[in-house]
């Protein structure tokens, strides 16, 4: 499933095509994705202008001139393509032919910017919802979402306070969207490696009895921010389904230090350890048992 860097990469790719543009025509080629499309979906979008296109956790949010917000989630295999004049923009002036198969093209936005934005989703685990802007914070999918890891409010103090007294593992805590928004399996593994913390340790080790952060909390928040920013610059990670809106792959998978590197030597100079894979909560965890304590 796309994580924060992949969704942010998609947002940046859609922004020139959608932000400030009006929906001239909307094609809903089926009635449902993971959930049924909202009632009168096409009517409620056509003629509206996208005031702003933002991201919250793993959700794309298009603020509309009607006062509603179009909430979009990519699910497991969802992606957007941006076309102009029948060609798919590569962002730097290059183009390649549009995919001729429309089997999994479920929604198409024809924008006043001249772009056609196509949502493709083979597994149909993604979804699109409409909700009033005033009610967004209280939406059932939003009200439990924690702080943005790249926001100014997210720091060691906040992380330590959220983990104080928790008996769950560090890995499980960081995957909890109530503690920090948008993190997934890949970037949790990578951040814990950079912070030299074992994914098996209790989350409570980040806080003193008073709730104040220990140095490990500082190191971990710095590592989270660093790995996410690097991944965004690289266009995210492409393992199975992720593509940028240009159709290009993300490249951060070539910079993984532990994720999916079971049996390889730890890249930390002088460590000499071997990357291991264990299963936590039904998901693979990759780490170096020698330098992650």
N, C-alpha and C positions, 0 to 999 in steps of 0.2 A: 504494500500500500504506500502511495506517495507520502512522504513526510514533509515537514515544514520547508526545507530548501526546495523540494520539487514543486510544491504549491506556490511558493514565492516566485520561483522561476516562471511558472505558468502565468502568474499575475502580471509580471513585468512584460511578458510576451503579449498578453491581451491588452494591456493598458493603451498602447497607441491606437489600436483598432476600436476599442470600446469606450474609453473614458472621454466624455464630452460629445459622444456620438448618440444618434437616435436610432431606435429599432425601427427600420423601415418595413421589414417583413420578418416574421418568425415562423419557421417550419418545425412543427412537432410531429415527427414521423411515427411516433408510437405514443400510447397514452401513459406509459409508466416507465420508470427506470427501477431503482430499488423500491421507491415509493411511487404511487400515482402522481403524475404531474398536477400542479395546483389547478383548481377549478378556473376555467376561463384563462388559462395560462397565456395563450397567444394574444387574446384581447387585452389583457392587463399589461403586456409588454409592448405591443406595437404602438408607436407614437411617443413612447417614453424616452427620455434622455438619461444616459448614465452619468450622473453627477460626479461620482467617484468610484473607483474600483480598488478595493482593499482586501486584506487577508486577516482572518482571525483564526489562530491555530491552523487547522488543515482545511479551513473553509474559505472560499472566495466569496466576497460580498460586493454586489453591484448596487450602489445607492441610486434609486430612480427618482425622476422628477415628480412622480406620483406620490412620493412619500413612503413607498414600499422598498424593501430590499430583496434582491434576488440572491438567495443563498445557494451556492454550488459546491458540491463535494465530488471529488474524483473517484472515490471508492477504490477498488483494487486495480482497475485497468482503464479508467477514464482518461481521456486526453482531449485537448483542443487543437485545432488547426486553423490558421489564419490564411485566407486566400484573397488575392486581389486580381481581378480579371482572369480568373480561372487558374492562376498560378499560386503556389505556396511560397510566401515570403520567407527568405532565409535570414532577414534582419540586416544583412550587410550588402544588399544589392543583388545577391545571387538568388536563383530560383530553381526549383525542380518541379516535375510534373505532379499534379494532384493525383492522389490515389483514386483509381477509377472505381474501386469497390465501395458501395454505399451501404453494405449490409449492416454495419454497426454504426453508421452515422445516424444518430437518433434525434438530434436537435441542431438546427442551423439558424444563426442570427445574421440577418442581412442589415448591416449598419450604414448610417449616413456617411461614415468615413470612407465608404467605398469597399470595405472589407466584408467578407463572408466568414463568420466564425462558426466552425463545425465542431460539435461535441460527439466524439466517438467512444463507445464503451462496449467491448465484446461481452464482458461478464455482467454488465448492467448492475453493478453494486454502487455506482454513483447516484447522485440525486440532485434535483433542483426544487427549491421551495420559495415561496413568496411570503413575506411577513412585514407588517408595518415597522418602519424604523423605530418608532417609539416603543415597540414591544420587543425589539431584538434582544436586549440584555436579559429579558425574562423568558426568552424562548427556551424550551426544554433542552435543546442541543447546545445552548450557549451559557446558560446560567451556572453550570458546573465547570466551565472551562477556566483553568488557572491563568497565571500571568504569562505574558509573551516572553520567551527567553531572550529575545533581542531588544526588548523594551527597557527603558530606563528604570522601571520599577523592580525589575528582576535583578537581585543581587544576593550575596551570601547571607545577608540577614534574613531575607525573605525565604530563601531555600532552607536555612537552618531551622527557622521557626516552623515551617511546614513539615519538617522531618523529625522534629523533637519528639522523643518517646516512641517513634515508630519501630516496630519489630520486623517489618518487612525488609527485604533486601534493597540495597541501593538501586539495583537494576529495576526492580518492580516499582520503586518509588518514582523514579524518573520517567517511567512509562505511564504513570498515573496522570491523566490530563488535568486533574484538579490541582496537582502540585506544580506542574509546568506544562504549558500548552504546546502541542505540535511536535513533541519529540517522539520518535519511534525507535525501533530496534537497532537500526544501523547506527544512528547518531548517538544513542545512549552508549553503545559499545565503544564507539570511537572516543567519546568524551571521557568515559571512565578510564580508558587507557591513557589518555593524555594527562589526566589528573593522578595517575598511578594509584588508583583505587580499585580494589577487588569488587566485582559486581555481586559477590556473595556476602559482603559485609552488611550489617544492619544499617538502615538509613539513619538511625538515631546517632550514629557516630559523628554526624555533621554538626551537632549542637552540644553545647555545654548544658549542664543542668538548668542554668538560667535561661537557656534558649538562644544564647549568643552563639555566633558561628565560630567554629574552630578553623584553623588554617586550611584544612582539607575542603571545607565549604567554599572558601575563597578560590582555591585551585580549581574546584569543580565548576563553579559558575564561569570562571574565565575560560575553561576548556570547552564548555557548552557553547558559549558565544563564539569562540574561535572556530570550532569545527563547523558550526552552522554558517558563519559568514564565508568560510572557505568553500563550503559546498554550494552556496548560492552563486558565488563567482564562477564556479565550475559548471553551473547549470544543473546541479543536483546529481543524483546517482541513477544510472540506468542499469537495472538488473534484468527485468522482464519487460515491463510495459511502459515505463516512463519515457516520454519524448517531450522535448520543448515544443512550443507552439510553432516553431519553424520546421519541426520534424526531426531536428537534430537530437542526438543522444546527449544526456548529461555525461560529465567526465569525472565526477568525484570518485567513482568506484576504482579508478586507477590510483587514488591516493589513500585508499583504506590502509590502516596500519594493523588492524586486527580482524575486522569483519570479513568473514568468509576466507580466512587465511589459516585455517586449522593445519597444524603440522609444520608451518613455516617458522623460520627463525624470527624472534622478536626484532623489530627494526631499531629499538633503542640501542644506541652505541654502548658497547661494553656489557650489555645485559646477558646475552647468550641463551636466553630462555626460548621456549618453543610455544607457539600460540596453541591454546586448547579451545575445544568447543564443549560446552555443557548445555543442558536444557533447563531453563527456568521458566516456570509458568507456561510450559508448552512451546516456548520459543528458544531458538538457538542463541547462545551467548558466546562470544569470542573474546578471549583475554589472555594475557601473559601471566601465569601464576608466579613468575619470578619477580617481576617489577611492579605488579599490581598487588598491593597488600591491603 
